[in-house]
Amino acid sequence: MGAVNDPRLENDGRDQTTYPTGMLQKLHDASIPFEAYLHYAKISREEEHRLYGPGSNYEESAGPATRFVKEKIFRKPIAPHPVTLPRLSISAQGEGTQEKVVTSDDEKKHGLQDSSDHFEPMVITDEEWVRASRAARTATWGAGFYLITTDILGPFSTGWAFSQLGFGPGISLYTVFGALSGYTGYQLWRIFVQMDSDRYPMKGYGDIAFRIYGQWARHVANVLQSFQFLLNVALIIITSGQSISQMSNANLCFVICVLVSALAGCLIGQIRTLARFGWLASLAVFMNLLVIFCSMGVIAHSEPNYKAVAASYPAVLPPDQVDNPPAIFYYGNLPPGLTLVDNVNGLMQAVFSFGGATLFCELMAELRRPMDFWKSLICAEILIYTAYVVYGCFCYGIQGQYVFNPSYQGVTPYGWQTFGNAFELITGIIAACLYGNIGIKVLYNNVGRDIFRLPILESKKGKLLWVLFVPTYWIIAFVLAASIPQISNFSAFVGAACILQFTYTFPPILMIGFKSQRDAILPGETFDPTTGSVQRQDSGMGRWMRGFKKELAWNTFDLIFFLGAATTAVLGIYAAISAMHTNYSTNPNLTGWSCNSPTG
């Protein structure tokens, strides 16, 4: 798992998972026609190009890093980026938006107003709506690159993945899945820039699904995203439990280790505002990188952790051979003795590696100029691919079949085990709290409020519900973690059931739906922005088929891609569950609610 630095962190303590009710209704209004999104998206992209594109005042001025180097080091004067102060923020929480009114000295003197400053309600006009929406977009493409990499940079399972695939198939599959994730990221970007606007901003994956297929698709995306975050929390609890167990030299019952990890996360998870996690998330990134480089150095100068391998993978090393293990082997092709289930579970680690698409829409919503997201995507994909393949090959090339998941628990010196476990315990708790925070809010705001009409989180009742939901959420995650203490198989299940859908299955079918509607628009059909009405000459399946045939080859390829991804997901889910069942039957260290530790 990588340390998470979520794009929805705000300086004012607010985040983009909560919005005023009026804004949510406007963003998810089924009566808004498809053509309206296209119309206003085109206007927004042109305005962004004028304000921030090549030749603009913003582009010709300097950012903070360039300004610091030139002013402080080279002693040259340079103009900073022009900054326009927003009149109001769309990320303001609550049912209404308020403006602070400062009482003048004369008013205070004559008793016309209270001596204290006060707030008055504002009416949000269309112009202010657009301006506020634009004001919420502040990130550059460089910041987008940073957020993608920090969200999923944590290649501690790649060595084990290569041990299930071998060098050749491992590198090939990581390359193929990396390239395909770049393609699907491109698809999400093309849809976003043609449907997102200052008037109708898109804030999450569910918004893309809603504008193409309707409310049912939005609910499917949001529920599955929340489910993924819950499973991620459970997976981190398992990993943290293993860290605590290994640090205690297995003197503490493993279920207690898992419980301690869950309790710590539950207490910290009571924080509602993501901004309080901001600096911790950034710190966690560098701690993660430190463990990566240190683990590589220790792996190169010490033996594998045979005790941990025998405990979790007795088929690789029987417990009675720990003191005299067979020689280390590594293979160019698929390792002998492994089944298709083993190979697929290794493959699902590659899917997990390229799982950033779950938050791509949120990242693009933060960019000052979303048209630049392709730069973030390409740079992040290259870095992530290189880091994962190099680290995976390094671990497998030295430890061979004895590589452990996670890799920092597969080193022999106890001091370095404790070093890696201590740092990753901190980063894991931070990541789990962020995932839990976002997961609860996505589920609450998009399902609880829409279907069950729950109050906003910022109300008194909403805050009380939050206090109740957080421990419930963590209890469910703890039960999952204690029931299935199998990191490799659990992560394979998360990759197949959730991450694969957002990265590989959903984008091509979303692109088909988008292009089928866009290309079905006839020259004589018009959209009137004044009334919001559209004049269409036909409707129904015939209209969709006409749009589908416009780019028949690409749409057919995307359809085959979608079916292939769905098939791979089913195969991955079967492989993960099958491996879980086998371990339950044969390995007492990987059964649920046991004191036996997976690290031995």
C-alpha positions in Angstrom: 0.0 0.0 0.0 1.2 3.5 -0.7 0.9 6.5 1.5 -2.1 8.5 0.5 -2.0 12.2 0.0 -5.6 12.9 -1.0 -6.3 15.6 -3.6 -9.3 16.8 -1.7 -7.3 18.3 1.2 -8.2 21.9 1.7 -6.4 24.6 3.6 -9.5 25.8 5.3 -10.4 22.4 6.7 -13.0 21.6 4.1 -12.9 18.9 1.5 -14.7 18.2 -1.8 -16.7 15.2 -0.5 -19.1 17.6 1.1 -21.0 20.4 -0.7 -24.1 22.6 0.0 -27.3 20.7 -0.8 -28.2 23.1 -3.6 -25.0 22.5 -5.4 -25.3 18.7 -5.1 -28.8 18.9 -6.6 -27.5 21.1 -9.4 -24.6 18.7 -10.2 -26.9 15.6 -10.2 -30.0 17.0 -11.9 -31.2 14.4 -14.3 -33.1 17.0 -16.3 -29.9 18.7 -17.6 -29.4 17.5 -21.2 -26.1 15.9 -22.4 -25.6 18.8 -24.8 -25.5 21.3 -22.0 -22.5 19.6 -20.5 -20.7 19.7 -23.9 -21.7 23.4 -24.4 -20.4 24.7 -21.1 -17.3 22.5 -21.1 -16.2 24.0 -24.4 -16.6 27.5 -22.9 -14.7 26.6 -19.8 -11.8 25.1 -21.7 -11.5 28.2 -23.9 -11.6 30.4 -20.8 -8.9 28.4 -19.1 -6.7 28.6 -22.1 -7.2 32.4 -22.2 -6.4 32.7 -18.5 -3.7 30.1 -18.0 -2.6 28.9 -21.4 0.5 29.8 -23.6 0.9 33.5 -23.9 -1.3 34.4 -20.9 -0.1 36.5 -18.0 -0.1 33.5 -15.8 2.0 31.4 -18.1 4.6 34.2 -18.6 5.0 34.8 -14.9 6.9 32.6 -12.4 5.7 30.0 -9.9 7.0 29.9 -6.3 9.9 27.5 -7.0 11.3 29.4 -10.0 10.8 32.7 -8.2 12.7 31.5 -5.1 15.7 30.3 -7.2 15.9 33.4 -9.3 15.3 35.9 -6.5 17.2 34.3 -3.6 20.1 32.6 -5.5 20.6 34.6 -8.6 19.3 37.9 -7.1 17.1 38.6 -10.1 13.7 40.3 -9.8 10.9 38.3 -11.3 7.1 38.8 -11.4 5.1 36.2 -9.4 1.9 34.4 -10.7 -1.0 36.9 -10.6 -3.6 35.7 -8.0 -7.2 36.6 -8.1 -9.0 36.4 -4.8 -12.2 34.5 -5.0 -15.5 36.1 -3.8 -16.7 32.8 -2.4 -15.8 29.1 -2.3 -17.9 26.3 -3.7 -16.3 24.0 -1.1 -17.9 25.9 1.7 -19.9 23.5 3.7 -23.5 23.8 5.0 -26.8 24.4 3.4 -26.2 28.1 2.8 -23.2 30.3 2.0 -22.4 33.2 4.2 -20.4 36.4 3.7 -18.5 38.0 6.6 -19.6 41.6 7.2 -17.1 43.8 9.2 -18.8 46.5 11.2 -17.3 50.0 10.7 -16.2 52.2 13.6 -19.0 54.7 13.0 -21.6 52.0 13.2 -20.2 50.6 16.4 -20.0 54.2 17.9 -23.7 55.0 17.1 -24.9 51.5 18.0 -26.1 50.7 14.5 -24.5 47.3 14.7 -23.1 45.0 17.3 -19.6 45.6 18.2 -18.6 42.2 16.9 -18.4 41.2 13.2 -21.3 39.2 11.9 -22.3 37.0 9.0 -25.1 37.6 6.5 -26.5 35.2 4.0 -25.7 35.6 0.3 -27.6 34.7 -2.8 -25.3 32.9 -5.2 -25.8 34.2 -8.8 -24.7 32.3 -11.9 -21.7 34.6 -12.3 -20.6 33.9 -8.7 -21.2 30.2 -9.2 -18.8 30.1 -12.2 -16.3 32.3 -10.5 -16.4 30.2 -7.3 -16.0 27.0 -9.3 -13.0 28.3 -11.1 -11.5 29.5 -7.8 -11.6 26.0 -6.4 -9.2 24.8 -9.2 -5.7 25.8 -8.0 -3.4 22.8 -8.8 -0.9 22.7 -11.6 -0.1 19.6 -13.7 3.0 19.1 -11.6 0.9 18.9 -8.4 -1.3 16.4 -10.2 1.8 14.3 -11.0 2.8 14.4 -7.3 -0.7 13.4 -6.1 -0.9 10.4 -8.5 2.5 9.0 -7.5 2.0 9.6 -3.7 -1.4 7.9 -3.8 -0.1 4.5 -5.0 3.7 4.6 -4.6 4.5 1.7 -2.3 5.8 -1.3 -4.3 6.3 -3.7 -1.3 4.3 -6.5 -3.0 6.0 -6.4 -6.4 8.8 -8.8 -5.4 6.2 -11.4 -4.4 4.3 -10.8 -7.6 7.5 -11.5 -9.7 8.0 -14.7 -7.6 4.6 -15.9 -8.9 5.2 -14.9 -12.5 9.0 -15.0 -13.2 11.0 -12.2 -14.8 9.7 -12.5 -18.4 6.0 -12.8 -17.8 6.3 -10.4 -14.8 7.9 -7.6 -16.8 5.7 -8.2 -19.8 2.4 -8.1 -17.8 3.5 -5.0 -15.8 4.3 -3.3 -19.1 1.0 -4.3 -20.7 -1.1 -3.3 -17.7 0.9 -0.1 -17.4 0.2 0.8 -21.0 -3.5 -0.1 -20.7 -3.8 2.0 -17.6 -2.3 4.9 -19.5 -4.9 4.4 -22.2 -7.8 4.3 -19.8 -6.5 7.3 -18.0 -6.4 9.1 -21.4 -10.1 8.0 -21.9 -11.1 9.5 -18.5 -9.2 12.7 -19.3 -10.9 13.1 -22.7 -14.4 12.5 -21.2 -13.6 14.9 -18.3 -12.4 17.9 -20.4 -15.5 17.5 -22.7 -18.1 17.3 -19.9 -16.7 19.3 -17.0 -17.3 23.0 -16.7 -17.3 25.9 -14.3 -21.1 25.8 -14.3 -21.4 22.0 -14.0 -18.1 20.8 -12.3 -17.4 17.1 -12.0 -16.0 16.1 -8.6 -15.8 12.3 -8.6 -15.9 9.1 -10.6 -19.6 8.8 -10.0 -20.2 12.2 -11.7 -18.8 10.8 -15.0 -21.0 7.7 -14.8 -24.0 9.8 -14.0 -23.7 12.2 -16.9 -23.3 9.3 -19.4 -25.6 6.5 -18.0 -27.7 8.1 -15.3 -28.3 7.9 -11.5 -28.0 4.1 -11.3 -24.4 4.2 -12.7 -23.5 6.9 -10.3 -24.7 4.9 -7.3 -22.8 1.8 -8.6 -19.6 3.8 -8.9 -19.9 5.5 -5.5 -20.8 2.3 -3.6 -18.0 0.3 -5.3 -15.6 3.1 -4.5 -16.6 3.2 -0.9 -16.3 -0.6 -0.8 -12.8 -0.4 -2.2 -11.8 2.1 0.5 -13.3 -0.2 3.2 -11.2 -3.1 1.9 -8.1 -0.9 1.7 -8.6 0.0 5.4 -9.0 -3.7 6.2 -5.8 -4.5 4.2 -3.8 -1.9 6.0 -5.1 -3.2 9.3 -3.7 -6.7 8.4 -0.4 -5.2 7.3 -0.1 -3.1 10.5 -1.1 -6.1 12.6 1.7 -8.1 11.0 4.1 -5.2 11.8 3.1 -5.2 15.5 3.4 -9.0 15.7 6.8 -9.0 14.1 8.0 -6.2 16.4 6.8 -8.2 19.4 8.6 -11.3 18.2 5.2 -13.0 18.0 4.8 -12.8 21.7 1.5 -11.0 21.3 -1.6 -12.8 20.0 -2.1 -11.8 16.3 -5.7 -11.0 16.7 -4.7 -8.6 19.5 -2.2 -7.0 17.1 -4.9 -6.5 14.6 -7.2 -5.1 17.2 -4.6 -2.6 18.4 -4.1 -1.4 14.8 -7.9 -1.0 14.3 -8.4 0.9 17.6 -5.6 3.3 16.8 -7.2 4.0 13.4 -10.7 4.3 14.9 -9.5 7.0 17.4 -7.7 9.0 14.8 -10.5 8.5 12.3 -12.9 10.6 14.4 -11.3 13.7 12.8 -13.8 14.8 10.2 -11.8 17.4 8.3 -9.1 16.0 5.9 -7.0 19.2 6.2 -5.8 18.0 9.6 -4.2 15.0 7.8 -2.5 17.1 5.2 0.9 17.5 6.6 0.9 13.9 8.0 0.1 12.6 4.5 3.0 14.5 3.0 5.3 13.2 5.8 4.1 9.7 5.2 5.2 9.9 1.5 8.8 10.5 2.5 8.7 7.9 5.2 7.5 5.5 2.6 10.4 6.3 0.2 12.9 5.9 3.1 11.6 2.4 3.8 11.9 1.6 0.1 15.5 2.5 -0.2 16.5 1.1 3.1 14.8 -2.2 2.4 16.7 -2.5 -0.9 20.0 -2.0 0.9 19.2 -4.5 3.7 17.9 -7.1 1.2 21.1 -6.9 -0.7 23.2 -7.6 2.4 21.2 -10.2 4.4 19.4 -13.5 4.0 15.7 -13.8 3.4 13.4 -14.1 6.4 13.0 -17.9 6.1 10.9 -18.0 9.3 8.2 -15.6 7.9 8.2 -17.4 4.5 7.7 -20.8 6.2 4.8 -19.3 8.2 2.9 -17.8 5.3 4.1 -19.9 2.3 4.8 -23.4 3.6 4.5 -24.8 0.0 7.6 -22.7 -0.8 9.5 -23.5 2.4 8.2 -26.3 4.7 8.6 -25.3 8.4 11.0 -28.2 9.1 13.4 -26.8 6.5 13.8 -23.3 8.0 17.3 -24.1 9.4 18.4 -25.7 6.1 16.5 -24.1 3.3 17.0 -25.1 -0.4 19.0 -22.8 -2.6 17.5 -19.6 -4.0 16.1 -19.9 -7.5 14.6 -17.3 -9.9 13.2 -18.0 -13.3 12.9 -16.2 -16.6 9.5 -17.9 -17.4 6.7 -19.0 -15.2 8.1 -20.7 -12.1 7.5 -24.5 -12.1 5.1 -26.0 -9.5 2.7 -23.0 -9.5 -0.9 -23.1 -10.6 -2.9 -20.7 -12.7 -4.4 -19.4 -9.4 -1.0 -18.5 -8.2 -0.1 -16.7 -11.4 -3.4 -14.7 -11.5 -2.9 -13.6 -7.8 0.6 -12.4 -8.8 -1.0 -10.6 -11.8 -3.5 -8.9 -9.5 -0.6 -7.2 -7.8 0.2 -5.4 -11.1 -3.5 -4.3 -11.2 -3.1 -2.9 -7.7 0.0 -1.1 -8.8 -1.9 1.0 -11.4 -4.9 1.8 -9.3 -4.8 5.5 -9.4 -7.7 5.9 -11.8 -10.1 5.6 -8.9 -9.2 9.2 -8.0 -8.3 10.6 -11.4 -11.5 12.6 -11.7 -10.9 14.2 -8.2 -7.4 15.1 -9.3 -8.5 16.7 -12.6 -11.2 18.6 -10.7 -8.3 20.3 -8.7 -6.3 21.4 -11.8 -6.3 25.0 -12.8 -6.2 23.8 -16.4 -7.5 20.2 -16.8 -6.2 20.1 -20.4 -2.7 19.7 -18.9 -3.6 16.5 -17.0 -2.0 14.4 -19.8 1.4 15.6 -18.6 0.7 14.5 -15.1 -0.6 11.1 -16.4 2.4 10.3 -18.6 5.0 11.4 -16.1 3.3 9.5 -13.2 2.8 6.3 -15.3 6.5 6.3 -16.3 7.7 6.8 -12.8 5.3 4.3 -11.2 6.1 1.7 -13.9 9.9 2.1 -13.5 9.8 2.1 -9.7 7.6 -1.0 -9.5 9.4 -3.0 -12.1 12.9 -2.1 -10.8 12.0 -2.8 -7.1 10.2 -6.0 -8.0 13.0 -7.3 -10.1 15.6 -6.3 -7.4 13.8 -8.1 -4.6 13.1 -11.2 -6.7 16.6 -11.3 -8.2 18.1 -11.4 -4.7 15.6 -13.4 -2.6 14.1 -15.5 -5.4 11.3 -17.7 -4.3 11.7 -16.6 -0.7 10.6 -13.0 -1.3 8.0 -12.0 1.3 4.9 -9.7 1.1 5.4 -7.0 2.2 9.1 -6.9 1.4 10.3 -4.9 4.4 9.1 -7.8 6.7 11.1 -10.2 4.6 14.5 -9.0 5.9 16.5 -10.9 8.5 18.1 -8.3 10.9 15.5 -7.6 13.7 16.6 -4.0 13.9 15.9 -3.4 10.3 12.6 -5.3 10.6 11.6 -3.0 13.4 12.7 0.1 11.5 10.6 -0.8 8.5 7.6 -1.9 10.5 7.7 1.2 12.7 7.7 3.6 9.8 5.1 1.7 7.8 2.9 1.3 10.9 2.7 5.1 11.0 2.1 5.6 7.3 -0.4 2.7 7.3 -2.5 4.2 10.0 -2.5 7.6 8.2 -3.4 6.0 4.9 -6.2 3.9 6.6 -7.7 7.0 8.3 -7.7 8.9 5.0 -9.3 6.0 3.1 -11.8 5.6 5.9 -12.6 9.4 6.0 -13.2 9.6 2.3 -15.0 6.3 2.1 -17.5 7.3 4.8 -18.1 10.7 3.3 -18.6 9.4 -0.2 -21.1 6.8 1.0 -22.8 9.2 3.3 -23.2 12.1 0.9 -24.0 10.1 -2.3 -26.1 7.3 -0.8 -27.1 8.3 2.7 -28.3 11.7 1.7 -29.7 10.8 -1.7 -31.6 7.7 -0.7 -32.2 8.0 3.1 -32.3 11.8 3.3 -29.8 12.0 6.1 -28.8 15.5 7.4 -25.6 17.2 6.2 -22.5 16.2 8.1 -21.9 19.7 9.3 -25.2 19.8 11.2 -25.6 18.8 14.8 -27.3 15.5 13.9 -24.7 14.9 11.1 -21.9 15.2 13.6 -23.5 12.8 15.9 -24.0 10.3 13.0 -20.3 10.7 12.2 -19.3 9.8 15.7 -21.4 6.6 15.3 -20.4 5.8 11.7 -16.7 5.9 12.3 -16.5 3.1 14.9 -19.0 1.0 12.9 -16.9 1.4 9.8 -13.7 0.4 11.6 -15.4 -2.5 13.3 -16.4 -3.9 9.9 -12.9 -3.4 8.6 -11.5 -5.1 11.7 -13.8 -8.1 11.3 -12.7 -8.5 7.7 -9.0 -8.2 8.6 -9.2 -10.7 11.5 -11.2 -13.1 9.4 -8.9 -13.1 6.3 -5.3 -12.4 7.5 -3.8 -13.1 4.1 -2.2 -10.0 2.7 -1.3 -11.4 -0.8 -4.7 -13.0 -1.4 -6.6 -10.1 0.1 -4.8 -7.5 -2.0 -5.5 -9.7 -5.1 -9.2 -9.7 -4.2 -9.3 -5.9 -3.8 -7.4 -5.5 -7.1 -9.8 -7.8 -9.0 -13.1 -6.8 -7.4 -12.6 -3.0 -7.2 -9.4 -1.5 -8.6 -9.6 -3.4 -11.9 -13.1 -2.0 -12.5 -12.1 1.7 -12.1 -8.9 1.4 -14.0 -9.7 -1.1 -16.8 -13.4 -2.1 -16.9 -15.3 1.2 -16.5 -13.3 3.6 -18.7 -13.9 1.9 -22.1 -17.6 1.4 -21.5 -17.9 5.0 -20.3 -16.0 6.2 -23.5 -18.4 4.1 -25.6 -21.4 5.7 -24.0 -19.9 9.2 -24.2 -19.0 9.0 -27.9 -22.3 7.3 -28.8 -24.2 10.2 -27.4 -21.8 12.9 -28.7 -21.5 11.5 -32.2 -25.3 11.0 -32.5 -25.9 14.7 -32.4 -27.1 15.8 -35.9 -26.2 19.2 -37.6 -29.8 20.4 -37.3 -30.1 19.7 -33.6 -29.6 22.7 -31.4 -29.1 23.5 -27.7 -30.4 26.8 -26.3 -28.3 27.9 -23.3 -30.9 30.6 -22.4 -33.7 28.1 -21.7 -31.6 25.0 -21.3 -33.7 23.1 -23.9 -32.4 20.9 -26.7 -34.1 20.0 -30.0 -33.4 16.4 -31.1 -34.7 14.7 -34.2 -34.9 11.2 -32.7 -34.2 9.2 -29.5 -33.8 5.7 -28.3 -31.5 2.8 -29.2 -31.4 3.9 -32.9 -29.8 7.2 -31.8 -27.2 5.4 -29.7 -26.3 3.0 -32.6 -25.9 5.9 -35.0 -23.4 7.4 -32.6 -21.6 4.1 -32.0 -21.1 3.5 -35.8 -19.4 7.0 -36.2 -16.2 5.5 -34.8 -17.0 1.9 -35.3 -13.4 0.5 -35.1 -12.5 2.3 -31.9 -15.8 1.6 -30.2 -15.5 -2.1 -31.2 -12.0 -2.2 -29.7 -13.2 -0.5 -26.5 -16.1 -3.0 -26.3 -13.7 -5.9 -26.6 -11.4 -4.3 -24.1 -14.4 -3.9 -21.6 -15.4 -7.5 -22.0 -11.8 -8.7 -21.6 -11.3 -6.6 -18.4 -14.6 -7.9 -17.0 -13.5 -11.5 -17.7 -10.1 -10.8 -16.0 -11.9 -9.4 -13.0 -14.0 -12.5 -12.7 -10.9 -14.7 -13.0 -9.1 -12.6 -10.4 -11.9 -12.8 -7.9 -12.1 -16.6 -8.4 -8.3 -17.0 -8.0 -8.2 -14.8 -4.8 -11.1 -16.6 -3.2 -9.8 -20.0 -4.2 -6.4 -19.2 -2.7 -8.0 -17.9 0.5 -10.0 -21.2 0.8 -6.9 -23.3 0.3 -4.9 -21.4 2.9 -7.8 -21.7 5.4 -7.7 -25.5 4.9 -3.9 -26.0 5.0 -2.2 -23.2 6.9 -3.1 -22.5 10.5 -1.1 -19.3 10.4 -3.5 -17.8 7.8 -6.8 -18.7 9.3 -9.2 -16.2 10.8 -9.3 -15.2 14.5 -6.1 -17.1 15.3 -3.2 -16.1 17.6 -0.8 -17.6 15.1 1.1 -14.9 13.2 1.6 -14.9 9.4 5.2 -13.8 10.0 6.0 -16.8 12.3 
